[in-house]
């Protein structure tokens, strides 16, 4: 397939999240037919039923030939056919997602991790467009990442490349959802920032409030937020030395904090990159559409 034919081919993207399912059709560089609905809370089969219904509707409207890609949070298994677990989706443990959707739809389906899908989207159509190598990092409830080399996701030998949130940065520190002490997401995610700010201020504090207080100069909030951003910056500096990507693209809910977020990470990254290579940060451009676009691109790249 030529590059022009690849870019023009319609592809359906599905982004399954803890609270919503987003779908759309990527035609050329543009997303059409966006649709968002609540994620069913009655088990994985109900989720697959909802996804299948939307895919049928989109294929009827935009063409039966459109391939389908699905992005989900959590680790994948068996050649990206099953979801090991998605902690924020009720009943999503050991889910035969590809088989389940293929039986419902009668066509092949490509499954992708949501962070890797967003990485693919930003590399092809977003902030890293035009680069040969990029790392997308999402800082939200947890911390995830995706590596794109030569336009394709780098998965590693065991398929786990990009699990930045589970890199140990503070041995003996808080335990993460994966049971690891001192993992990056346990000390620097939005969840961790809200937890530490609440403890430091002796009241319930959201992540957004923690950043607002930090920017306003509140000593305790500023220290909590600065420490979290420092951990992220150090992790990116380490990745720069190991992988040497052209750019890092930062997205996710916490990144919406803006300049204070980026400046804190950049300062730490610059300090710990040392004399090796600069850490170049860019802001994600595709926002909430990144997961859908990336899932559609994954289907295109699989050549379905």
C-alpha positions in Angstrom: 0.0 0.0 0.0 1.4 3.4 -0.9 1.7 6.2 1.7 -1.1 8.1 0.1 -3.4 5.1 0.1 -2.5 4.3 3.7 -3.3 7.9 4.8 -6.6 8.0 2.9 -7.9 4.6 4.1 -10.8 5.0 6.6 -10.3 3.2 9.9 -12.5 2.9 12.9 -11.0 3.7 16.3 -12.4 2.7 19.7 -11.1 4.0 23.0 -12.5 2.0 26.0 -12.1 3.8 29.4 -13.3 3.5 32.9 -16.2 5.9 32.5 -16.7 6.2 28.7 -16.3 4.5 25.4 -15.2 6.9 22.6 -15.4 5.9 18.9 -14.8 7.6 15.5 -13.6 7.1 12.0 -10.2 8.4 10.9 -10.4 9.5 7.2 -7.1 10.9 6.1 -5.9 13.0 9.0 -9.3 13.9 10.3 -11.6 12.2 12.8 -15.2 11.9 11.9 -18.4 10.5 13.5 -17.2 11.1 17.1 -19.4 9.3 19.6 -19.1 9.0 23.4 -21.2 6.8 25.6 -20.9 5.7 29.2 -18.9 2.4 29.8 -21.4 -0.3 31.0 -20.8 -1.3 34.6 -22.2 -4.8 34.3 -19.2 -6.7 33.1 -17.0 -7.1 30.0 -19.6 -8.7 27.8 -21.8 -5.7 28.1 -18.8 -3.5 27.2 -18.2 -5.5 24.1 -21.8 -5.4 23.1 -21.8 -1.6 23.4 -18.6 -1.4 21.3 -19.9 -3.7 18.6 -23.1 -1.7 18.3 -21.1 1.5 17.7 -18.8 -0.2 15.2 -21.7 -1.5 13.2 -23.2 2.0 13.1 -20.0 3.6 11.9 -19.3 0.9 9.3 -22.8 1.4 8.0 -22.2 5.1 7.7 -18.6 5.3 6.5 -18.0 2.0 4.7 -17.9 -1.7 5.5 -14.3 -1.9 4.5 -13.0 0.2 7.4 -10.7 -1.8 9.7 -11.2 -1.6 13.4 -8.7 -0.8 16.2 -9.5 -0.9 19.9 -7.5 0.8 22.7 -7.8 -0.3 26.3 -6.0 0.6 29.6 -3.9 -2.1 31.2 -1.5 -4.8 30.0 -2.4 -7.1 27.1 -1.6 -10.8 26.7 -1.4 -13.6 24.0 -0.2 -11.5 21.1 -2.5 -8.6 22.0 -5.7 -10.6 21.9 -6.7 -10.5 25.6 -6.7 -7.9 28.3 -5.0 -9.1 31.4 -6.8 -6.6 33.6 -8.1 -3.0 33.4 -8.4 -1.8 37.0 -10.8 1.0 36.2 -13.3 -1.0 34.2 -15.7 -3.2 36.1 -15.2 -6.9 35.4 -12.3 -6.4 32.9 -10.0 -9.2 34.0 -8.6 -11.8 31.6 -10.9 -10.6 28.8 -10.8 -12.3 25.4 -11.5 -8.9 23.7 -10.4 -9.7 20.2 -12.2 -13.0 20.0 -15.3 -11.5 21.6 -15.5 -8.6 19.2 -14.6 -10.7 16.1 -17.5 -13.0 17.0 -19.9 -10.1 17.3 -18.7 -8.3 14.2 -17.5 -11.0 11.9 -14.3 -9.2 11.1 -10.7 -8.9 12.4 -10.0 -6.5 15.2 -6.6 -5.0 16.3 -6.1 -4.5 20.1 -3.7 -1.9 21.5 -2.9 -0.5 24.9 -4.4 3.0 25.3 -1.1 4.8 26.1 0.6 3.1 23.1 -2.3 4.1 20.9 -2.0 7.7 22.0 1.7 7.6 21.4 1.0 6.4 17.8 -1.5 9.2 17.3 0.8 11.9 18.5 3.7 10.5 16.5 1.8 10.5 13.2 -0.7 13.4 13.5 0.2 15.3 16.7 3.1 16.9 18.6 5.7 14.4 17.4 4.7 14.5 13.7 7.7 14.5 11.5 10.1 12.9 14.0 11.7 9.5 13.6 11.5 8.7 17.4 9.3 9.9 20.2 8.1 8.9 23.7 4.5 9.8 24.7 4.0 10.1 28.4 0.6 10.5 30.0 0.3 11.7 33.6 -3.2 11.2 34.9 -4.6 8.8 37.5 -1.5 6.7 36.7 1.5 7.2 34.5 1.8 5.5 31.2 4.0 5.8 28.1 4.4 4.6 24.6 7.6 4.5 22.4 7.3 5.1 18.7 10.3 4.3 16.5 10.2 4.8 12.7 6.4 5.3 12.9 5.6 2.1 14.8 5.1 1.3 18.4 8.1 -0.4 20.1 6.9 -3.1 22.3 10.0 -4.9 23.4 10.6 -8.7 23.7 7.8 -9.3 26.2 5.5 -6.5 24.9 5.8 -4.3 28.0 8.0 -1.5 26.7 6.6 1.8 27.9 5.6 0.9 31.4 7.2 4.0 32.7 4.8 4.3 35.6 6.1 1.1 37.1 9.8 2.1 37.1 11.1 2.3 40.6 12.3 5.8 41.6 12.0 5.6 45.4 12.9 2.1 46.9 10.8 1.6 50.0 8.3 4.3 49.0 4.5 4.0 48.5 3.2 0.8 47.0 1.7 1.1 43.5 -1.4 -0.7 42.2 0.9 -3.3 40.7 2.4 -4.1 44.2 5.7 -2.4 43.6 7.1 0.0 46.2 8.3 3.4 45.1 7.1 3.2 41.4 6.9 6.4 39.5 3.1 6.5 39.4 3.0 5.8 43.2 4.9 9.1 43.9 4.1 11.3 40.9 0.8 10.6 39.3 -2.3 12.7 39.8 -3.5 10.3 42.4 -0.2 10.5 44.3 -0.2 14.3 44.2 -3.7 14.5 45.6 -2.9 11.9 48.3 0.3 13.7 49.4 -1.2 17.2 49.2 -4.2 16.0 51.3 -1.9 14.6 53.9 0.3 17.7 54.0 -2.6 20.1 54.3 -4.6 17.9 56.6 -7.7 18.0 54.4 -9.0 16.6 51.2 -7.2 18.2 48.3 -7.7 17.5 44.6 -4.8 17.3 42.1 -6.0 20.5 40.4 -6.2 22.3 43.8 -2.7 21.1 44.7 -1.3 22.7 41.5 -3.3 25.9 42.0 -2.0 26.2 45.6 1.5 25.4 44.5 1.5 28.1 41.8 0.1 30.6 44.4 3.1 29.8 46.6 1.6 27.7 49.3 4.7 26.1 50.9 3.4 22.6 51.5 1.5 22.3 48.3 4.5 23.6 46.3 6.8 21.1 47.9 4.5 18.2 47.1 4.0 19.2 43.5 7.6 20.1 42.9 8.8 16.7 44.3 6.4 14.9 42.0 7.5 16.8 38.9 11.1 16.3 39.8 10.6 12.5 39.9 9.0 12.6 36.4 11.8 14.8 35.1 14.5 12.5 36.4 12.7 9.5 34.8 12.6 11.3 31.4 16.3 12.2 31.7 17.1 8.5 32.4 15.0 7.5 29.3 16.9 10.1 27.2 20.2 8.4 28.1 18.8 4.9 27.4 16.7 5.5 24.3 17.8 9.0 23.0 14.4 9.9 21.4 14.0 13.1 19.5 11.1 14.3 21.6 9.0 13.5 24.6 5.3 14.4 24.3 3.5 15.0 27.6 -0.3 14.6 27.9 -2.9 13.3 30.3 -5.2 15.1 32.8 -2.4 16.4 35.0 -0.6 18.0 32.1 -3.5 20.4 31.8 -2.0 22.2 34.8 0.0 24.0 32.1 3.3 25.9 32.4 4.0 25.1 36.0 3.8 21.4 35.2 6.1 21.6 32.2 8.6 23.9 33.8 9.0 21.7 36.8 9.6 18.6 34.7 11.9 20.4 32.3 14.1 21.8 35.1 14.6 18.3 36.6 15.2 16.7 33.2 17.8 19.3 32.3 19.6 18.8 35.7 19.7 15.0 35.4 20.4 14.8 31.7 23.8 16.3 32.5 26.2 16.6 29.6 24.7 13.8 27.5 21.7 15.1 25.4 19.0 17.6 26.0 15.5 16.4 26.9 13.0 18.0 24.5 9.4 18.3 25.8 6.4 19.0 23.7 2.7 19.3 24.7 0.3 16.7 23.4 -1.9 18.2 20.7 -4.7 15.7 20.1 -6.3 15.8 23.6 -9.1 13.3 24.3 -9.2 12.2 20.6 -5.7 10.7 20.8 -6.9 7.3 22.0 -9.4 6.9 19.2 -7.1 8.2 16.5 -4.3 5.9 17.7 -6.5 2.9 17.7 -7.6 3.6 14.2 -3.9 4.1 13.1 -3.1 0.7 14.8 -5.7 -0.9 12.6 -4.3 0.8 9.5 -0.7 -0.2 10.3 -1.7 -3.9 10.8 -2.8 -3.8 7.2 -6.3 -5.1 7.8 
